[in-house]
Amino acid sequence: MNDGLNRAKRGAEMNELPFIENGAIAVTDGEISYIGTSEEAKTIIADEVIDCKGKLVTPGLVDPHTHLVFGGSREHEVSLKQQGVSYLDILKQGGGILSTVRETRKTSEQSLINKGLFHLDRLMSYGITTLEAKSGYGLDKDTELKQLRVIKELNKQHAMDLVPTFLGAHAIPEEYKQNSDAFLQEMLNLLPEIKYEHLAEFVDIFCETGVFTVEQSRQFLQKAKEEGFQVKIHADEIDPLGGTEMAAEVGAISAEHLVGASDYGIEKLAASNTIAVLLPGTTFYLGKDKFARARDMIDQGAAVTISTDFNPGSSPTENIHLIMNLAMLKLKMTPEEIWNAVTTNAAYAINRGDKAGKLMVGREADIVLWDADNYHYVPYHYGVNHVQRVFKGGKQIYERRNSL
């Protein structure tokens, strides 16, 4: 699955998926040392041979958008949603993000680490070997730094690779309801310390009705870039405010959600290097009928990826296979586009395109062995885990006992 590109796939390229029938992979000292046919591989002397007959073998999956570290959970909000209360109305009542903020503020660092390890194990079981993890449930100095330090520690303790993003501007805390500009400045004031401690690679902001405006977001991201960070943006999740086109204008590495992206926004996105990170699980879980317009984005030439958006409120799932199913059913993506979206494009969306998302000689051996004999099967058979074994750097980090 090496496409020869050194960038995310765009437009029609996303429908191209390099594939070897009856292939073989050799791993030496944790790196891929051979990729080719099984016939050619017969000359290789190996200490161990794993029979993959009838199995699909792929790169480790990459999840480019998660809210991994948080306190508490939000199952109590389900009844409100069933009554038709909107996400923004729940937020106004002190629920939603603000509920998780209160829980995260009072949860100890060690408890957050323990909880994070549990969720990472589950994410890993679905074949994810690299993921992005955002802060954003602190909305104050101490808790935001606590979350980022937890992510750093999780990256040390767990086999998976974690890429940290500072999302201090995730919502407006209750104490700043009347002065969101002052809150944004407080978050910007954290950047030197975050940079000094190497706590985040990216800075993100939630540009949406009732949260931060396009202009506030633009200024915030520009200042973050001046501090040396790459930037991302939660844009146009609910309303078409113009965050999509602004993300392209400021050179964001990714624009995320994009359910409400306008025609002009999609046009600007397709003409830029910004990668669209689409989150169909969130739309599905919130009971919405309108999904992000992946088909329009790809057909116009944009680079698209998908993610679990794992979080306690709007997408409480680690099951990226379900997201792949939704990408087929609701985003109208082809199997080839879906596989590119969860491997190479997802890696480029978190600045790991040179390390993850492809099977290449010389790269770390992040490999998934599937209970499927072709790549079409996984997005077709929905809602279950198809992974048999996961390898990180050539070492097995997960195995399901009852496999075909």
Buried (B, 14 or more C-beta within 10 A) or exposed (E): BBBEBEBBBBBEBBBEBEEBEEBBBBBEEBBBBBBBEEEEBEEEEEEEEBEBEEBBBBBBBBBBBBBBBBBBBBEEBEEBBEEEBEBBEBBEEEBBBBBBBBBBBEBEEEEBBEBBBEBBBBBBBBBBBBBBBBBBBBBBBEBBBBBBBBBBBBBEEBBBBBBBBBBBBBBBBEEBEEEBEEBBEBBBEBBEEBBEEEBBBBBBBBBBEBBBBBEBBBBBBEBBBEEEBBBBBBBBBBBBBBBBBBBBBBBBBBBBBBBBBBEEBBBBBBEBBBBBBBBBBBBBBBEEEEBBBBBBBBEBBBBBBBBBBBBBBBBBBBBBBBBBBBBBBBBBBBBBBBBBBBBBBBBBBBBBBEBBBBBBEEBBBBBBBBBBEEBBBBBBEBEEBBBBBBBBBBEEBBEBEEEE
